[in-house]
Amino acid sequence: MRTGIQGEPPKTRPRAVPDAAETFRIARTRMAPGLALAQKLAGASAVEASADGVTVTLSNGRRLLDFGSYGVTLLGHRHPAVVAAVQRQLATLPASTRILANQVAPALSQRLIDLTGAPALTRVWLGQNGTDAVEAALKFARLATGRSRVVALAGGFHGKTLGALSVTSGDRYRGGLEPLLTPGVYLAADLADAERAVRQPGTAAVIVEPIQGEAGIRPLDAHALRRLVTAAKASGVFVISDEIQVGLRRCGPVSLAISANLEPDAVLYGKHLGGGIMPVSAVVCSQEMFAPMLGDPFVHTATFSGHPLGCAAAAAAIEEIEARAAHGAVLGDHLRHGLDALAQRWPAVITEIRGRGLAWAIEFTDAETAGRVFADLSTSGLLVSPCLGRPEALRLLPPIVAAAEHVERAVAIFDKVIDRVVGQGAGK
Ligand SMILES: Cc1ncc(COP(=O)(O)O)c(C=O)c1O
């Protein structure tokens, strides 16, 4: 057999892209069948084929308004400035040797520090997803303090790899895996419990989401959070603010913790940091917390950390997000009014509307009603995200590039779908 090393590479015919039916067959038989089935239902047997701005187009030509994508598409799909930045990088230096420095990773790090705007947060570690930012932050905190205990909160979601899972609550994800690799994690029942826990000797860090995303966009009580942070600081415990979902203008400020003057030791970004195109995450932390990396830069590395394409995407994304911050606030208010009206119209099935900025949850009376609404929404033209830790709630995460009419359309689709689901007996 001829190989590419000995001569010309063998001529192979490009494989045709499978059609939707074949895609689902492969996904069902070769990947996770439950996910394949859920995706088949959501797309009514069509697959996502292309996307632009607030719109996803399916293989059968149907167009859906995307207020979901688990928060990744704050700039919508294929934002031109992010696409152009990635294309420029692709044409020059898409991969780093890692032996040599490149210009994009340090430039993004400086931009993230300036953007975060906390004088104490002067160091950056770049990753590729939220989970690896969490892992890095936990390692830095443990190494810098020489302590092993970490406090996390019930309802918190920080990822599913074994280290990050140790600080994520929820039997669905932890079941069958306990004891986890980090037995020193205390999962506090609430903020008061966490405040007591951080005073325990041997505690390195406390990790919190100022607004718990996967728990159904649940803001933590501001006073209790402040008390927790004060107690942590008094005990030399690092405060890690996981803003992977709710930070970077998703809920208004760049950092919710910093805008509330909580003075965290680290802020984590991810999801929309890559402009909806590249997977990128970041730990922006204090010199003290980063101390292990000052001593030995190989203490925490990853082959694709600071990937040039991701850095180029993130740098462009930050400028575009910043340019639309004021519009995002107006859009968020508009959505809030629409959802409040929806809740008033359907009190038998909607129990609460929660959120801030461009992250909102509609809480239904029960998980079954939420599931029926969710299933009907996608076939009615609207994509939203379920909540991994709260099956009773559905999340709306609209892009900052959306217009008021998109928000109105999303609320109108919800109204129609809830009407139908109530007609089928929900809430009676
Ligand atoms: C607050 C928070 N932290 C961490 C993660 C994990 O991020 P990823 O799924 O990109 O690894 C998520 C994902 O939803 C998240 O919402």
The ligand as an SDF file (V2000), in Angstrom:
LIG
                    3D

 16 16  0  0  0  0  0  0  0  0999 V2000
  -20.7100   28.7230   35.5270 C   0  0  0  0  0  0  0  0  0  0  0  0
  -20.0880   27.6520   34.6960 C   0  0  0  0  0  0  0  0  0  0  0  0
  -18.8590   27.2320   34.9920 N   0  0  0  0  0  0  0  0  0  0  0  0
  -18.2510   26.2740   34.2610 C   0  0  0  0  0  0  0  0  0  0  0  0
  -18.8980   25.6830   33.1960 C   0  0  0  0  0  0  0  0  0  0  0  0
  -18.2090   24.6310   32.3900 C   0  0  0  0  0  0  0  0  0  0  0  0
  -17.9220   25.1630   31.1450 O   0  0  0  0  0  0  0  0  0  0  0  0
  -17.6430   24.2290   29.8760 P   0  0  0  0  0  0  0  0  0  0  0  0
  -18.8850   23.4300   29.6180 O   0  0  0  0  0  0  0  0  0  0  0  0
  -17.3010   25.1840   28.7750 O   0  0  0  0  0  0  0  0  0  0  0  0
  -16.4710   23.3690   30.2110 O   0  0  0  0  0  0  0  0  0  0  0  0
  -20.1940   26.0920   32.8660 C   0  0  0  0  0  0  0  0  0  0  0  0
  -20.9230   25.4580   31.7460 C   0  0  0  0  0  0  0  0  0  0  0  0
  -22.0980   25.5670   31.6080 O   0  0  0  0  0  0  0  0  0  0  0  0
  -20.8110   27.0980   33.6280 C   0  0  0  0  0  0  0  0  0  0  0  0
  -22.0490   27.5220   33.3540 O   0  0  0  0  0  0  0  0  0  0  0  0
  1  2  1  0
  2  3  1  0
  2 15  2  0
  3  4  2  0
  4  5  1  0
  5  6  1  0
  5 12  2  0
  6  7  1  0
  7  8  1  0
  8  9  2  0
  8 10  1  0
  8 11  1  0
 12 13  1  0
 12 15  1  0
 13 14  2  0
 15 16  1  0
M  END
$$$$
